[in-house]
Amino acid sequence: MLAQRDAINARMAAPGFWDNQESAQEQVDALKRLNATLKPLEELSAVGEDLEVLGELAEEDTSGATDQEVAATVKAVGPQVEQLELRSMMSDPYDQAGAFVQIQAGEGGTDSSDWAEMLLRMYGRWAERRGYGAEMMELSEADEAGIRSATIAIRGAYAYGYLRGEIGNHRLIRISPFDAAGRRHTSFAAVDVTPEIDEDLQVEINFESDVREDTYRASGAGGQHVNKTDSAIRLTHLSSGVVVQCQSQRSQHKNRAQARKMLAAKLYQIEVEKRDAELAAKRGQKSKIGFGGQTVRNYVLHPEQYVKDTRTGCKVGNPQPVLDGDIDEFVEEFLRWSMGSGTS
């Protein structure tokens, strides 16, 4: 990894590095992923050297001041060690990759469409909290409120590794703001997460014969930003029925390239899940919950208020911070649970 980082730094320092913007950005992203792994290790290594020196000083310091400094340093470094332990649980080759997060409104009418939009906001805020990039790939608005579906690309080190535990149905229980009688409603939205991988690396797809391509006009908020051309792309993989859409760019060519990448990522994930299910069946275990499967988390706003994960039992008493993107406790607890249950 050190050699890879040095090589990328050398290329970035060379003249003309930014002549090819796309290639240069790939190198920058690769450097960020490497630094996400290497920098915490380097920082801990430096702390270890400091503790070694402090340990030697403590032997000669009878006042106890150095012992207190050692204790404070160990306490301060605890969260860093914990984060490294969590990252060690992300052993899949694509855990370091970016993630496509797809959200689909379920049964429940307008309430479910509104709930899907709330989840979209939650993941966007989570990405913002971590300093990750977020790009809307496609968005289908509902008739009255909320969204029918959306796909957001979240790009940052270990984005997929952290978010893969979000796959499944998310249930909201609340007093409906769309019910004049003020009754309690239960709404569902399904979340799927796939790693952002290159379409030509893992999956062979004949886009001429295996995939149907449809173009459509990208939706917009109105005014000058409405797309006047059919630049949005929808790809349907005929044999599997997998559908992906992209409307993030004004260029049809760029949307097509991104949609192909999304399709490859989804087909790759399906193959991995099939292998995991076969292995789990041989071991007498249940395979992991898929998109649209069993409910993985309950968000209860009435009569009580809490958010609880159905797999890990992790429970938070105040739903609002969670809905504002503070989902790290659930994400991290899932990683620990998945290691213990053999479902990672």
C-alpha positions as CSV (number, residue, x, y, z in Angstrom):
1,M,0.0,0.0,0.0
2,L,2.8,2.4,0.8
3,A,4.3,1.7,-2.7
4,Q,0.9,2.3,-4.3
5,R,0.5,5.6,-2.5
6,D,4.0,6.8,-3.4
7,A,3.3,5.9,-7.1
8,I,0.1,7.9,-7.1
9,N,1.7,10.9,-5.4
10,A,4.5,10.8,-8.1
11,R,1.9,10.7,-10.9
12,M,0.0,13.6,-9.3
13,A,3.2,15.7,-9.2
14,A,4.0,15.1,-12.8
15,P,3.1,17.7,-15.5
16,G,-0.1,17.1,-17.3
17,F,-1.7,15.0,-14.6
18,W,-5.0,16.9,-14.9
19,D,-5.1,16.8,-18.7
20,N,-7.3,13.7,-18.5
21,Q,-9.8,14.8,-15.9
22,E,-11.6,11.4,-15.6
23,S,-8.3,9.4,-15.2
24,A,-6.9,12.0,-12.7
25,Q,-10.1,11.8,-10.6
26,E,-9.8,8.0,-10.4
27,Q,-6.2,8.4,-9.1
28,V,-7.3,11.0,-6.5
29,D,-10.1,8.7,-5.3
30,A,-7.6,5.7,-5.1
31,L,-5.3,7.9,-3.0
32,K,-8.1,8.8,-0.7
33,R,-8.9,5.1,-0.2
34,L,-5.3,4.3,0.5
35,N,-5.0,7.1,3.0
36,A,-8.1,6.1,4.7
37,T,-6.4,2.8,5.6
38,L,-2.8,4.0,6.0
39,K,-3.1,7.3,7.9
40,P,-4.9,5.8,11.0
41,L,-2.2,3.1,11.1
42,E,0.5,5.7,10.9
43,E,-1.1,7.8,13.5
44,L,-1.4,4.8,15.9
45,S,2.2,3.9,15.2
46,A,3.3,7.4,16.2
47,V,1.2,7.2,19.4
48,G,2.8,3.8,20.2
49,E,6.2,5.3,19.9
50,D,5.1,8.2,22.2
51,L,3.8,5.7,24.8
52,E,7.0,3.8,24.7
53,V,8.9,7.0,25.6
54,L,6.4,7.9,28.2
55,G,6.7,4.5,29.7
56,E,10.4,5.0,30.1
57,L,9.9,8.4,31.7
58,A,7.3,7.0,34.1
59,E,9.8,4.7,35.6
60,E,11.8,7.7,36.8
61,D,8.9,10.0,37.6
62,T,7.8,9.5,41.2
63,S,5.2,12.3,41.0
64,G,2.7,10.2,39.0
65,A,2.3,13.0,36.5
66,T,3.7,10.8,33.6
67,D,1.4,7.9,34.6
68,Q,-1.5,10.3,34.2
69,E,-0.3,11.4,30.8
70,V,0.0,7.8,29.7
71,A,-3.6,7.1,30.9
72,A,-4.9,10.1,29.1
73,T,-3.1,9.2,25.9
74,V,-4.4,5.6,26.0
75,K,-8.0,6.9,26.6
76,A,-7.7,9.4,23.7
77,V,-6.5,6.8,21.3
78,G,-9.3,4.3,22.2
79,P,-11.8,5.6,19.5
80,Q,-9.1,5.3,16.8
81,V,-8.4,1.7,17.8
82,E,-12.1,0.9,17.7
83,Q,-12.5,2.3,14.2
84,L,-9.6,0.2,13.0
85,E,-11.1,-2.8,14.5
86,L,-14.4,-2.1,12.7
87,R,-12.5,-1.6,9.4
88,S,-10.8,-5.0,9.9
89,M,-14.3,-6.5,9.8
90,M,-14.8,-5.2,6.3
91,S,-12.8,-7.9,4.5
92,D,-14.8,-8.0,1.2
93,P,-12.7,-6.6,-1.7
94,Y,-15.4,-4.0,-2.4
95,D,-16.0,-2.9,1.2
96,Q,-13.6,0.1,0.5
97,A,-15.6,1.1,-2.6
98,G,-18.3,3.7,-3.0
99,A,-21.9,2.6,-2.8
100,F,-25.1,2.9,-4.8
101,V,-28.0,3.3,-2.3
102,Q,-31.4,2.5,-3.9
103,I,-34.6,3.4,-2.0
104,Q,-38.0,2.2,-3.1
105,A,-41.3,3.2,-1.5
106,G,-43.4,0.2,-0.4
107,E,-47.0,-0.4,0.6
108,G,-48.6,2.5,2.4
109,G,-49.5,5.0,-0.3
110,T,-48.4,8.6,0.2
111,D,-47.1,7.8,3.7
112,S,-44.6,5.3,2.2
113,S,-43.6,7.7,-0.5
114,D,-42.9,10.3,2.2
115,W,-41.0,7.8,4.2
116,A,-38.8,6.9,1.2
117,E,-37.9,10.5,0.9
118,M,-37.1,10.7,4.6
119,L,-34.7,7.8,4.2
120,L,-33.1,9.4,1.2
121,R,-32.5,12.5,3.3
122,M,-31.1,10.4,6.2
123,Y,-28.5,8.7,4.0
124,G,-27.6,12.0,2.4
125,R,-27.1,13.6,5.8
126,W,-25.0,10.5,6.9
127,A,-22.7,11.0,3.9
128,E,-22.4,14.7,4.7
129,R,-21.5,14.0,8.4
130,R,-18.6,11.7,7.2
131,G,-17.4,14.1,4.6
132,Y,-18.4,11.7,1.8
133,G,-19.6,12.9,-1.6
134,A,-23.2,12.2,-2.6
135,E,-24.7,12.3,-6.1
136,M,-28.3,11.7,-7.1
137,M,-28.3,9.2,-9.9
138,E,-32.1,9.0,-10.4
139,L,-35.2,10.2,-8.7
140,S,-38.8,9.4,-9.4
141,E,-41.2,11.7,-7.5
142,A,-44.5,10.5,-6.2
143,D,-47.8,12.1,-7.2
144,E,-48.7,13.8,-3.9
145,A,-45.6,13.8,-1.8
146,G,-42.3,12.1,-1.4
147,I,-40.7,9.8,-3.9
148,R,-41.5,6.5,-5.6
149,S,-37.8,5.6,-5.9
150,A,-34.3,7.1,-5.9
151,T,-30.7,6.0,-6.3
152,I,-27.9,8.0,-4.7
153,A,-24.2,7.3,-5.1
154,I,-22.2,7.8,-1.9
155,R,-18.5,8.1,-2.5
156,G,-15.9,7.8,0.2
157,A,-13.5,5.3,1.8
158,Y,-15.4,2.2,3.0
159,A,-18.8,3.6,2.0
160,Y,-20.1,0.2,0.8
161,G,-18.6,-1.6,3.8
162,Y,-20.4,0.7,6.3
163,L,-23.7,0.7,4.4
164,R,-24.1,-2.9,3.3
165,G,-26.0,-3.6,6.6
166,E,-28.8,-1.2,5.5
167,I,-30.1,-3.7,2.9
168,G,-33.7,-4.7,3.6
169,N,-37.1,-3.2,4.6
170,H,-37.3,-0.2,6.9
171,R,-40.6,0.3,8.8
172,L,-42.0,3.6,10.0
173,I,-44.8,3.8,12.6
174,R,-46.3,7.3,13.2
175,I,-49.3,9.5,13.2
176,S,-49.8,10.2,9.5
177,P,-49.5,13.9,8.4
178,F,-51.6,12.9,5.4
179,D,-54.5,11.4,7.4
180,A,-57.1,14.1,8.4
181,A,-58.4,11.8,11.2
182,G,-54.9,11.7,12.8
183,R,-54.6,7.9,12.8
184,R,-51.5,5.9,13.2
185,H,-50.0,4.5,10.0
186,T,-47.3,1.9,9.2
187,S,-45.2,2.6,6.2
188,F,-42.4,0.6,4.5
189,A,-39.5,1.4,2.2
190,A,-36.9,-1.0,0.8
191,V,-33.2,-0.1,0.7
192,D,-30.6,-1.8,-1.5
193,V,-26.9,-1.1,-1.5
194,T,-24.4,-2.2,-4.1
195,P,-20.7,-1.4,-4.4
196,E,-19.5,1.0,-7.1
197,I,-17.3,-1.2,-9.3
198,D,-16.1,-1.0,-13.0
199,E,-18.6,-2.7,-15.3
200,D,-15.8,-4.5,-17.3
201,L,-14.0,-6.1,-14.3
202,Q,-16.4,-8.6,-12.9
203,V,-19.5,-9.2,-15.0
204,E,-19.7,-10.0,-18.7
205,I,-22.7,-8.3,-20.2
206,N,-23.7,-8.1,-23.8
207,F,-25.4,-4.8,-23.9
208,E,-26.6,-5.3,-27.4
209,S,-28.5,-8.6,-26.8
210,D,-28.9,-8.9,-23.0
211,V,-30.0,-5.4,-22.1
212,R,-32.9,-3.2,-23.2
213,E,-32.2,0.5,-23.2
214,D,-34.9,3.1,-22.9
215,T,-34.3,6.9,-22.9
216,Y,-36.6,9.4,-21.2
217,R,-36.7,13.0,-20.2
218,A,-35.1,13.6,-16.8
219,S,-37.4,15.0,-14.2
220,G,-36.6,18.4,-12.6
221,A,-37.9,21.0,-10.3
222,G,-38.9,23.2,-13.2
223,G,-37.7,26.5,-14.8
224,Q,-34.3,26.6,-16.5
225,H,-33.1,23.3,-15.0
226,V,-35.7,21.1,-16.7
227,N,-34.0,18.8,-19.1
228,K,-35.3,19.5,-22.6
229,T,-33.8,16.3,-24.2
230,D,-34.2,12.5,-23.5
231,S,-30.9,12.2,-21.8
232,A,-31.9,9.9,-18.9
233,I,-31.2,6.2,-19.4
234,R,-33.0,3.2,-18.1
235,L,-31.4,-0.3,-18.6
236,T,-33.3,-3.5,-18.1
237,H,-31.3,-6.8,-17.9
238,L,-33.6,-9.1,-19.8
239,S,-32.8,-12.5,-18.1
240,S,-32.8,-11.2,-14.5
241,G,-35.3,-8.4,-14.7
242,V,-32.8,-6.0,-13.0
243,V,-33.6,-2.4,-13.8
244,V,-31.3,0.6,-13.2
245,Q,-31.7,4.2,-14.2
246,C,-29.5,7.3,-14.4
247,Q,-30.4,10.9,-15.0
248,S,-27.7,12.7,-13.1
249,Q,-25.9,14.1,-16.1
250,R,-27.2,16.3,-19.0
251,S,-25.2,14.1,-21.4
252,Q,-26.9,10.9,-22.5
253,H,-23.5,9.3,-23.1
254,K,-22.4,9.9,-19.5
255,N,-25.7,8.7,-18.1
256,R,-25.4,5.5,-20.2
257,A,-21.9,4.9,-18.9
258,Q,-23.0,5.3,-15.3
259,A,-26.1,3.2,-15.8
260,R,-23.9,0.4,-17.2
261,K,-21.7,0.6,-14.2
262,M,-24.7,0.4,-11.8
263,L,-26.1,-2.6,-13.7
264,A,-22.8,-4.4,-13.5
265,A,-22.5,-3.7,-9.8
266,K,-26.1,-5.1,-9.2
267,L,-25.5,-8.2,-11.2
268,Y,-22.2,-8.8,-9.4
269,Q,-23.9,-8.4,-6.1
270,I,-26.6,-10.9,-7.1
271,E,-24.0,-13.5,-8.0
272,V,-22.2,-13.0,-4.6
273,E,-25.5,-13.3,-2.8
274,K,-26.2,-16.6,-4.6
275,R,-22.8,-18.0,-3.6
276,D,-23.4,-16.8,0.0
277,A,-26.8,-18.4,0.1
278,E,-25.4,-21.7,-1.2
279,L,-22.6,-21.7,1.4
280,A,-25.1,-20.8,4.1
281,A,-27.4,-23.6,3.1
282,K,-24.6,-26.1,3.3
283,R,-23.7,-24.9,6.8
284,G,-27.4,-25.0,7.9
285,Q,-27.5,-21.2,8.2
286,K,-29.8,-18.5,6.9
287,S,-28.4,-16.3,4.1
288,K,-28.5,-12.5,4.6
289,I,-31.7,-10.5,4.1
290,G,-32.0,-9.1,0.6
291,F,-33.6,-6.0,-1.0
292,G,-37.3,-5.9,-0.1
293,G,-37.0,-8.9,2.2
294,Q,-37.6,-9.0,6.0
295,T,-37.8,-5.8,8.0
296,V,-34.3,-4.9,9.3
297,R,-35.2,-1.7,11.3
298,N,-38.2,-0.2,13.0
299,Y,-38.6,3.6,13.4
300,V,-41.4,4.2,15.9
301,L,-42.6,7.8,16.4
302,H,-45.9,7.0,18.1
303,P,-47.0,6.2,20.8
304,E,-43.4,5.5,21.9
305,Q,-40.3,7.0,20.3
306,Y,-37.4,4.8,19.4
307,V,-35.4,3.2,16.6
308,K,-34.6,-0.5,16.9
309,D,-32.6,-2.9,14.6
310,T,-34.4,-6.2,14.4
311,R,-31.1,-8.2,13.8
312,T,-28.7,-6.7,16.4
313,G,-31.3,-5.5,19.0
314,C,-29.5,-2.1,18.9
315,K,-32.0,0.5,20.1
316,V,-31.9,4.3,20.3
317,G,-34.5,6.3,22.3
318,N,-34.6,9.5,20.2
319,P,-35.4,8.9,16.5
320,Q,-34.7,12.5,15.3
321,P,-30.9,12.3,15.3
322,V,-31.1,9.0,13.5
323,L,-33.4,10.5,10.9
324,D,-30.9,13.4,10.6
325,G,-28.2,10.9,9.6
326,D,-26.7,9.8,12.9
327,I,-26.9,6.1,12.1
328,D,-23.3,5.1,13.0
329,E,-24.3,3.2,16.1
330,F,-26.6,0.9,14.0
331,V,-24.0,0.6,11.2
332,E,-21.2,-0.3,13.6
333,E,-23.3,-2.7,15.7
334,F,-24.3,-4.5,12.4
335,L,-20.6,-5.0,11.6
336,R,-19.9,-6.6,15.0
337,W,-23.1,-8.7,14.7
338,S,-22.3,-9.9,11.2
339,M,-18.9,-11.1,12.3
340,G,-20.4,-13.0,15.2
341,S,-23.2,-14.6,13.2
342,G,-21.0,-15.5,10.2
343,T,-23.2,-13.5,7.8
344,S,-20.5,-11.0,6.6
